[in-house]
Amino acid sequence: MARLETKVWLALATIYLVWGSTFMAVTVAVRDLPPFLSMGIRHLIAGSLLLAWALPRGDRAGDRIGPRQLGAAAIFGGALFLGGHGGLAWAQQTVPSGVSALLMGSIPLWVALLDRVVFGKRLHLLAGVGLVTGFLGLALLLDPFGEGHIDRSGAAVALFAGFAWAAGSLYSRGAPLPQRPIVAAGLAALCGGVLLTATATVSGELGEARFTPEALAAVAYLVVFGTLLGFSAYVWLLRAAPTSLVATYAYVNPIVAVFLGWALLGEKITLQVLAAGAAIVVSVALIVATSNRVTEPGRGLRRSTTKPVSELRPPP
């Protein structure tokens, strides 16, 4: 039991630190590589490696990849990796990595809101308080009527990236994806990589790329640590630890990202960022803490069996 607890905390520390550091790696990558191209390279490699490792193992019948699975993976991967990671990388050309992490920290807020509006899942009172607090924090961070130092266009795209990630995560609940999470993630990453690379080609990014050692090292870090190591630890934790404990990454990652951006990239931490960040982190903690509490279903655009809000896909 003690050995299992040690492994759980080591795996948690891995996703806390590794996923928190991916925002910094994205900032380094997009200095020389265009955003959609850099993320396309990342997911083409990561998806191929995940599938090459996972497909020969496990339930081949349950992991069957046919037209329905490919279509679902294209939608899922398009939302998470083209809209989510592609949008985030585009935003981080002008938005600091720590601020981007806080904006992407809105994913649980979007999941809770979409769960309520689309699927009719009633929210616990504390989750409702969390939603209000979180969106107030986002408004303070964006500062639409002030003279803040944050690029609002980039921040808006980062916020949309969080929304796209949340929408894709909810779509995956009933999508005809392969049964094993690692196969589904690999297929979605590969499809997302194809969509990202196609977008990069159409937008003319191929001619703008500078394959510097720093950019290539950042992409390699995202592939090896962000996807392969981080996702493996995440999948193992979902089976070995309570979901509520695993979900704590959602509010730890932004804290790690803000600290690393300040310590290693020289990003400024203003009182505005601190106040907005605190509101967002508290709101996510409230939503995650109440996500497993059963409530009576309400009216939504669709009626569906839902999973806890905390069952989110990995962040960047």
Buried (B, 14 or more C-beta within 10 A) or exposed (E): EEEEEEBBEEBBEBBBBBBBBBBBBBBBBBBBBBBBBBBBBBBBBBBBBBBEBBBEEBEEEEBEBEEEBBEBBBBBBBBBBBBBBBBBBBBBBBBBBBBBBBBBBBBBBBBBBBBBBBBBBBBBEBBBBBBEBBBBBBEBBBBEEEEBEBBEEBBBBBBBBBBBBBBBBBBBBEBEBBEBBBBBBBBBBBBBBBBBBEBBBEEEBEEEBEEBEEBBEBBBBBBBBBBBBBBBBBBBBBEBBEBBBBBBBBBBBBBBBBBBBBEEBEBEBEEBBEBBBBBBBBBBBBBBBBBBEEEEBEEBEEEBEBBBBBBBBBBB
